[in-house]
Amino acid sequence: MAVFNLRAYDSHEQVVFCRDVDSGLRAIICIHNTNLGPAVGGCRMWDYNSDEGALIDALRLSRGMTYKNAMAGLKMGGGKSVIIGNSKTMKSEELFRAFGRFVDKLSGKYITAEDVGINPNDMAIVNKETSHVLGLEGKSGDPSPVTAYGVYKGIKAAAKHKLGRDDLDGLKISVQGLGHVGYYLCEHLKKEGAQLIVTDINQDNLDRVVNDFGAKEVGINEIYEQEVDIYAPCALGATVNDNTLKRLNTKIIAGAANNQLAEDRHGDILMQRGILYAPDYVINAGGIINVNFEENYDQAKALEKVDEIYGTLTEVFEASDAEGRPTNVIADEIARRRVSAAKQ
């Protein structure tokens, strides 16, 4: 596998391939940049179709963490890890302890936390082997509610900029992915009077949101064609691609998923179509902001910092309008300037 030639490789500082035969662990840790501080980013457990697919995901996600932390004004670099496997059938204490030992060997250059397929109990096991873990119960805990709160604030910023609305009452919002973050986001949106159209691959997740919030359920492939004001992707990435762009019927894209654009050029297409895109790593930074307050955790201070997502997105939107360039390009440039300045 030619790592250095992959499109997703972006001068990453370090890529670690982890294998533990006894536990069955196969994992990849990607450290993108440590100019601002130690590389911080969650661990994702997913049943990837190939090792290369897992590597590309880790490379892209770790770069996104560098930009996310920079845009959030945190003294953290960007990293990410993926464990290759089915999170419903392959978890074990031995596996997570083995992963913890690999993290510990990096001596604090990479600090892990939970992500898709991982929960606080898993991280507690990792913590038995390394202190380089964030998001533990009893401290900042599950970051999902705070991530959802940040996305909610970002959606309000987008609605204000694009629609001139201070509230979301009556707006049609489609939410794709109803896991922890998606559920909490729907709760915020429903409280403000939004009309919810939702989908998920897990029927239990769907039933819960439909029953709790009166949402309209649609099929997985039907979500793109819904006529809505806002499309909120909250599942895995790359849902904005050459196929779905032809079908999307929305004014705004603002959701919790990472790497929502399959390729950077899709930001240009969205701008040409008049669809406002809230760069994913800006709007979904609530979780990482929350774990930044891990020691002597103070939720009020964490939420106050998360509130800044509104202003950061507004800055990006206004610069995009002024310069006539896509929001994802604007955000990338701001993030890169901050990372470069930290090195100097």
C-alpha positions as CSV (number, residue, x, y, z in Angstrom):
1,M,0.0,0.0,0.0
2,A,1.7,3.2,-1.2
3,V,0.7,5.5,1.7
4,F,2.6,8.6,0.5
5,N,0.9,8.5,-2.9
6,L,-2.7,8.4,-1.6
7,R,-4.7,11.5,-2.2
8,A,-5.8,11.5,1.4
9,Y,-2.2,11.7,2.6
10,D,-1.5,15.3,3.5
11,S,2.1,15.4,4.8
12,H,0.9,13.5,7.9
13,E,3.6,13.4,10.6
14,Q,3.1,9.7,11.5
15,V,1.0,6.7,10.5
16,V,1.0,3.7,12.9
17,F,-0.3,0.3,11.8
18,C,-1.2,-1.8,14.9
19,R,-1.6,-5.6,15.1
20,D,-2.1,-7.8,18.1
21,V,-2.7,-11.4,17.2
22,D,-3.9,-12.6,20.5
23,S,-6.8,-10.1,20.7
24,G,-7.4,-9.8,17.0
25,L,-6.7,-6.1,17.0
26,R,-6.1,-4.5,13.6
27,A,-5.9,-0.7,13.9
28,I,-4.4,2.4,12.3
29,I,-3.4,5.6,14.1
30,C,-2.8,8.7,12.0
31,I,-1.2,11.8,13.4
32,H,-1.7,14.6,11.0
33,N,-0.1,17.7,12.7
34,T,1.1,18.6,16.2
35,N,1.9,22.3,15.7
36,L,-0.9,23.4,18.0
37,G,-0.4,20.6,20.6
38,P,-0.7,16.9,20.9
39,A,-2.8,15.2,18.2
40,V,-6.2,14.7,19.6
41,G,-9.0,12.7,17.9
42,G,-11.4,9.9,18.5
43,C,-11.1,6.2,17.8
44,R,-13.6,4.8,15.3
45,M,-14.5,1.0,15.1
46,W,-15.9,0.1,11.7
47,D,-16.1,-3.0,9.5
48,Y,-14.2,-1.6,6.5
49,N,-14.4,-3.3,3.2
50,S,-10.6,-3.1,2.8
51,D,-7.5,-2.1,4.8
52,E,-6.9,0.7,2.2
53,G,-10.4,2.0,2.9
54,A,-9.6,2.1,6.6
55,L,-6.4,4.0,6.0
56,I,-8.0,6.6,3.8
57,D,-10.7,7.2,6.4
58,A,-8.1,7.6,9.1
59,L,-6.0,9.9,7.0
60,R,-9.0,12.1,6.1
61,L,-10.4,12.2,9.6
62,S,-7.1,13.1,11.2
63,R,-6.6,16.0,8.8
64,G,-10.1,17.1,9.7
65,M,-9.2,17.0,13.4
66,T,-6.2,19.3,12.8
67,Y,-8.5,21.8,11.1
68,K,-11.4,21.3,13.6
69,N,-9.1,22.0,16.6
70,A,-7.6,25.0,14.9
71,M,-10.9,26.5,14.0
72,A,-12.2,25.9,17.5
73,G,-9.2,27.8,19.0
74,L,-7.9,24.8,20.9
75,K,-4.3,24.0,21.8
76,M,-4.6,20.6,20.1
77,G,-3.2,19.1,17.0
78,G,-5.1,16.6,14.8
79,G,-5.1,12.8,14.9
80,K,-7.5,9.9,14.5
81,S,-7.5,6.1,14.9
82,V,-9.6,3.4,13.4
83,I,-10.1,-0.2,14.6
84,I,-11.0,-2.5,11.8
85,G,-13.9,-4.8,12.8
86,N,-17.6,-5.1,13.6
87,S,-18.3,-3.1,16.7
88,K,-21.3,-5.3,17.6
89,T,-19.5,-8.7,17.5
90,M,-15.8,-8.2,17.9
91,K,-15.3,-6.0,21.0
92,S,-13.4,-7.5,23.9
93,E,-11.4,-6.2,26.9
94,E,-8.3,-7.8,25.4
95,L,-8.8,-5.9,22.1
96,F,-9.2,-2.5,23.8
97,R,-6.3,-3.1,26.2
98,A,-4.1,-4.0,23.2
99,F,-5.2,-0.7,21.5
100,G,-4.4,1.2,24.7
101,R,-0.9,-0.2,24.7
102,F,-0.2,1.0,21.2
103,V,-1.6,4.5,22.1
104,D,0.7,4.5,25.2
105,K,3.8,3.8,23.1
106,L,3.3,7.2,21.4
107,S,4.0,8.9,24.8
108,G,1.3,11.5,24.5
109,K,1.8,12.5,20.9
110,Y,-1.7,11.1,20.2
111,I,-4.6,11.3,22.7
112,T,-7.6,9.2,21.9
113,A,-11.4,9.4,22.7
114,E,-14.6,7.8,21.5
115,D,-16.0,8.0,18.0
116,V,-18.4,5.9,15.8
117,G,-18.7,2.4,17.2
118,I,-17.0,3.2,20.5
119,N,-18.6,4.1,23.9
120,P,-17.3,5.4,27.2
121,N,-17.0,1.9,28.6
122,D,-14.6,0.9,25.8
123,M,-12.5,4.0,26.5
124,A,-12.4,3.1,30.2
125,I,-10.7,-0.2,29.2
126,V,-8.3,1.6,27.0
127,N,-7.5,3.9,30.0
128,K,-6.3,0.8,31.9
129,E,-3.3,0.7,29.6
130,T,-2.7,4.4,28.9
131,S,-3.5,7.8,30.5
132,H,-3.8,9.4,27.0
133,V,-7.6,9.1,26.8
134,L,-10.3,11.8,26.9
135,G,-14.0,11.7,27.3
136,L,-14.1,9.4,30.3
137,E,-17.1,9.0,32.6
138,G,-16.8,11.0,35.7
139,K,-15.0,13.7,33.8
140,S,-16.3,15.3,30.6
141,G,-18.1,12.0,29.7
142,D,-20.1,11.2,26.5
143,P,-19.4,14.1,24.1
144,S,-22.4,13.3,21.9
145,P,-24.9,15.8,23.6
146,V,-22.4,18.6,23.3
147,T,-21.6,17.8,19.7
148,A,-25.3,17.9,19.0
149,Y,-25.7,21.2,20.8
150,G,-22.9,22.7,18.7
151,V,-24.5,21.5,15.4
152,Y,-27.8,23.0,16.6
153,K,-26.1,26.3,17.1
154,G,-24.4,26.0,13.7
155,I,-27.7,25.3,12.0
156,K,-29.1,28.5,13.6
157,A,-26.1,30.4,12.2
158,A,-26.7,29.0,8.7
159,A,-30.4,29.7,8.9
160,K,-29.7,33.3,9.9
161,H,-27.2,33.8,7.1
162,K,-29.1,32.0,4.3
163,L,-32.8,32.5,5.3
164,G,-32.6,35.5,7.5
165,R,-34.2,33.5,10.3
166,D,-33.4,33.8,14.0
167,D,-35.5,30.7,14.8
168,L,-36.1,27.4,13.2
169,D,-39.9,27.3,13.8
170,G,-41.7,25.6,10.8
171,L,-38.5,24.9,8.9
172,K,-38.3,21.5,7.2
173,I,-35.0,19.7,8.3
174,S,-34.0,16.3,7.1
175,V,-31.6,14.4,9.5
176,Q,-29.6,11.4,8.2
177,G,-28.3,9.2,11.0
178,L,-30.0,9.0,14.3
179,G,-27.3,7.7,16.7
180,H,-26.4,9.5,19.8
181,V,-25.6,12.9,18.1
182,G,-28.5,12.6,15.7
183,Y,-31.0,11.9,18.4
184,Y,-29.9,14.8,20.6
185,L,-29.9,17.1,17.6
186,C,-33.4,16.1,16.7
187,E,-34.4,17.0,20.3
188,H,-33.0,20.5,20.0
189,L,-34.6,21.0,16.6
190,K,-38.0,19.7,17.7
191,K,-38.0,22.1,20.7
192,E,-37.7,25.0,18.3
193,G,-40.6,23.9,16.2
194,A,-38.7,22.4,13.2
195,Q,-40.5,19.7,11.0
196,L,-38.3,16.6,11.0
197,I,-37.8,14.2,8.2
198,V,-35.4,11.4,9.2
199,T,-33.7,8.2,8.2
200,D,-31.3,5.6,9.6
201,I,-30.0,2.1,8.9
202,N,-31.1,1.1,12.4
203,Q,-34.9,0.7,12.7
204,D,-34.7,1.0,16.5
205,N,-33.1,4.4,16.1
206,L,-35.7,5.5,13.6
207,D,-38.6,4.3,15.8
208,R,-37.3,6.2,18.8
209,V,-37.0,9.5,17.0
210,V,-40.4,9.1,15.2
211,N,-42.1,8.3,18.6
212,D,-40.3,10.9,20.7
213,F,-40.4,13.8,18.2
214,G,-43.2,13.1,15.7
215,A,-40.7,12.9,12.9
216,K,-41.5,11.6,9.4
217,E,-39.6,8.5,8.5
218,V,-38.2,8.0,4.9
219,G,-36.0,5.4,3.3
220,I,-32.2,5.5,3.3
221,N,-32.0,6.5,-0.3
222,E,-35.1,8.8,-0.2
223,I,-33.6,11.3,2.2
224,Y,-31.7,13.1,-0.5
225,E,-34.8,13.9,-2.6
226,Q,-36.8,15.5,0.3
227,E,-37.7,19.1,-0.3
228,V,-36.3,20.7,2.8
229,D,-34.8,23.9,4.1
230,I,-31.9,22.1,5.7
231,Y,-30.2,18.7,5.2
232,A,-28.3,17.5,8.2
233,P,-26.0,14.6,7.5
234,C,-25.2,12.9,10.8
235,A,-24.0,9.5,9.8
236,L,-20.8,8.6,8.0
237,G,-19.1,10.9,5.5
238,A,-19.1,11.5,1.7
239,T,-22.9,11.7,1.5
240,V,-22.5,14.8,-0.7
241,N,-21.1,13.3,-3.9
242,D,-21.7,13.2,-7.6
243,N,-24.7,11.0,-7.3
244,T,-26.5,12.7,-4.4
245,L,-25.8,16.3,-5.6
246,K,-28.2,15.7,-8.5
247,R,-30.9,14.8,-6.1
248,L,-30.5,17.2,-3.1
249,N,-33.3,19.6,-2.8
250,T,-32.2,21.9,0.1
251,K,-31.0,25.4,0.7
252,I,-28.5,24.5,3.5
253,I,-26.3,21.5,4.4
254,A,-25.4,21.6,8.0
255,G,-24.8,18.4,10.0
256,A,-22.6,16.4,12.4
257,A,-21.0,13.9,10.0
258,N,-17.2,14.2,9.3
259,N,-16.0,14.5,5.7
260,Q,-19.4,15.3,4.3
261,L,-18.0,16.3,0.9
262,A,-16.8,13.2,-1.0
263,E,-14.3,15.6,-2.8
264,D,-13.4,19.2,-2.2
265,R,-14.7,20.2,-5.6
266,H,-18.2,19.4,-4.4
267,G,-18.0,22.6,-2.4
268,D,-17.8,24.5,-5.7
269,I,-20.9,22.7,-7.0
270,L,-22.9,23.5,-3.9
271,M,-21.9,27.2,-4.2
272,Q,-22.9,27.2,-7.8
273,R,-26.3,25.8,-6.9
274,G,-26.8,28.3,-4.2
275,I,-26.7,25.8,-1.4
276,L,-25.0,27.1,1.8
277,Y,-22.6,24.5,3.2
278,A,-21.5,24.6,6.9
279,P,-18.0,23.1,6.8
280,D,-18.3,19.9,8.9
281,Y,-15.2,20.2,11.1
282,V,-16.4,23.7,12.1
283,I,-20.0,22.9,13.0
284,N,-19.3,19.5,14.7
285,A,-16.6,20.7,17.0
286,G,-18.7,20.6,20.1
287,G,-17.5,17.2,21.2
288,I,-13.8,18.0,21.0
289,I,-14.4,21.4,22.7
290,N,-16.1,19.5,25.5
291,V,-13.2,17.1,26.2
292,N,-10.9,20.1,26.1
293,F,-12.4,20.9,29.5
294,E,-11.8,17.3,30.8
295,E,-9.8,18.2,33.9
296,N,-12.0,19.9,36.6
297,Y,-14.8,19.6,34.1
298,D,-17.2,22.6,34.0
299,Q,-20.1,22.1,31.6
300,A,-21.1,25.7,31.6
301,K,-17.7,26.8,30.5
302,A,-17.6,24.1,27.8
303,L,-21.0,25.1,26.4
304,E,-19.9,28.8,26.5
305,K,-17.0,27.8,24.3
306,V,-19.3,25.7,22.0
307,D,-21.5,28.8,21.5
308,E,-18.5,30.3,19.6
309,I,-19.3,27.9,16.7
310,Y,-22.1,30.3,15.7
311,G,-19.7,33.2,15.2
312,T,-17.0,31.1,13.6
313,L,-19.4,29.9,10.9
314,T,-20.8,33.4,10.4
315,E,-17.2,34.5,9.7
316,V,-16.7,31.8,7.2
317,F,-20.1,32.4,5.5
318,E,-19.4,36.2,5.2
319,A,-15.9,35.6,3.8
320,S,-17.3,33.2,1.2
321,D,-19.8,35.7,0.1
322,A,-17.3,38.5,-0.1
323,E,-14.7,36.5,-2.0
324,G,-17.0,34.4,-4.1
325,R,-15.3,31.2,-3.0
326,P,-16.8,28.0,-1.4
327,T,-17.1,27.9,2.4
328,N,-15.0,24.7,2.6
329,V,-12.1,26.4,0.9
330,I,-12.4,29.5,3.1
331,A,-12.4,27.3,6.3
332,D,-9.5,25.2,5.1
333,E,-7.4,28.4,4.5
334,I,-8.2,29.9,7.9
335,A,-7.3,26.6,9.6
336,R,-4.0,26.2,7.7
337,R,-3.0,29.8,8.5
338,R,-3.6,29.1,12.2
339,V,-1.6,25.8,12.1
340,S,1.3,27.4,10.2
341,A,1.4,30.4,12.6
342,A,1.7,28.0,15.5
343,K,4.7,26.3,14.0
344,Q,6.4,29.7,13.4
